[in-house]
Amino acid sequence: MGMTVLAIDAGNSKTDVAVVAADGTVVGAARGGGFQPPRVGVEAAVDVLADAVARAFAEAGVDSVGHVSACLANADLPVEEKELAAALRGRGWSPSGSVDVRNDTFAVLRAGLLEDAEPRGVAVVCGAGVNCAGMLPDGRTARFPAIGRISGDWGGGGGLAEEALWYAARAEDGRGEPTALMRELPAHFGLPSMYALIEALHLGRVSEARRHECTPVLFATAAAGDPVARALVDRMADEVVAMSTVALRRLDLLTEEVPVLLGGGVLAARHPQLDDRIAVLLSARAPKAIPRVVSERPVLGAALLGLDSVGAAPEVHARVRAHYVG
């Protein structure tokens, strides 16, 4: 007999949840706010999930499920996964206590695999930050801490914004090489100079939340030919390929035809320079890897991982995938 699954995909900026019936029918769904336990604490962050879960349960006409499959941003270390799993169990969404928590990168990986494919491959997510995960059908995984510069990370949307501001500031005051970012970044915010933008950011007249707007300006400046901006985009591609090839090596997949799935806002935007360099570098370092930008919603991946965990039949997987892919 099948089991109902609550699927949760929680990113820094938004949360998607779905209630999947035993036959694979999506009977309830809702969207909520971002999941940020480092900023607000675990219980307050789970409260955000709870609001969306309550609405999905109401639509489904249930008050609990057999299994919870949660793919969560900021679940970067095993100890954090355990802490978050305990917090989710405490909400009683699965009376049996059947709860799996993974980093949200695994949702992108599972969602992007072809319908009849085994859970085998690597995913790189480049959103606010950057992360990578790989998985094999036997349950083995490859992953990175991905908690910032202290764990060796570089880039992501937030990191690229900071780099763009750094180079632009140094270009304006003479410490660094010239770059059009010096003009384009303040102009985006309606300001006359980098000094004015620095002041506005420091004093809060331009909110911290708006810093991410620097990233599309960076890509547009790179597309216009600016060498500094282009070098930053190239480095982002280098990081994506470095993470994916290391994950492939750890799982002994460098000699197999496997997908390298690319997700998150930066990669989903399909910037030609970034896409082209990733493809060229991957072909040199992992010739059998097949890169693909994931268009499927990550909550699908969370649902499929849940169905994997409860041993659902292939037709059940196919039904929930059809709901999201059409």
Summary of the structure (lengths in Angstrom):
residues: 326
radius of gyration: 20.8
end to end distance: 26.1
largest distance: 69.5
contacts: 1165
relative contact order: 0.16
helix: 50%
strand: 18%
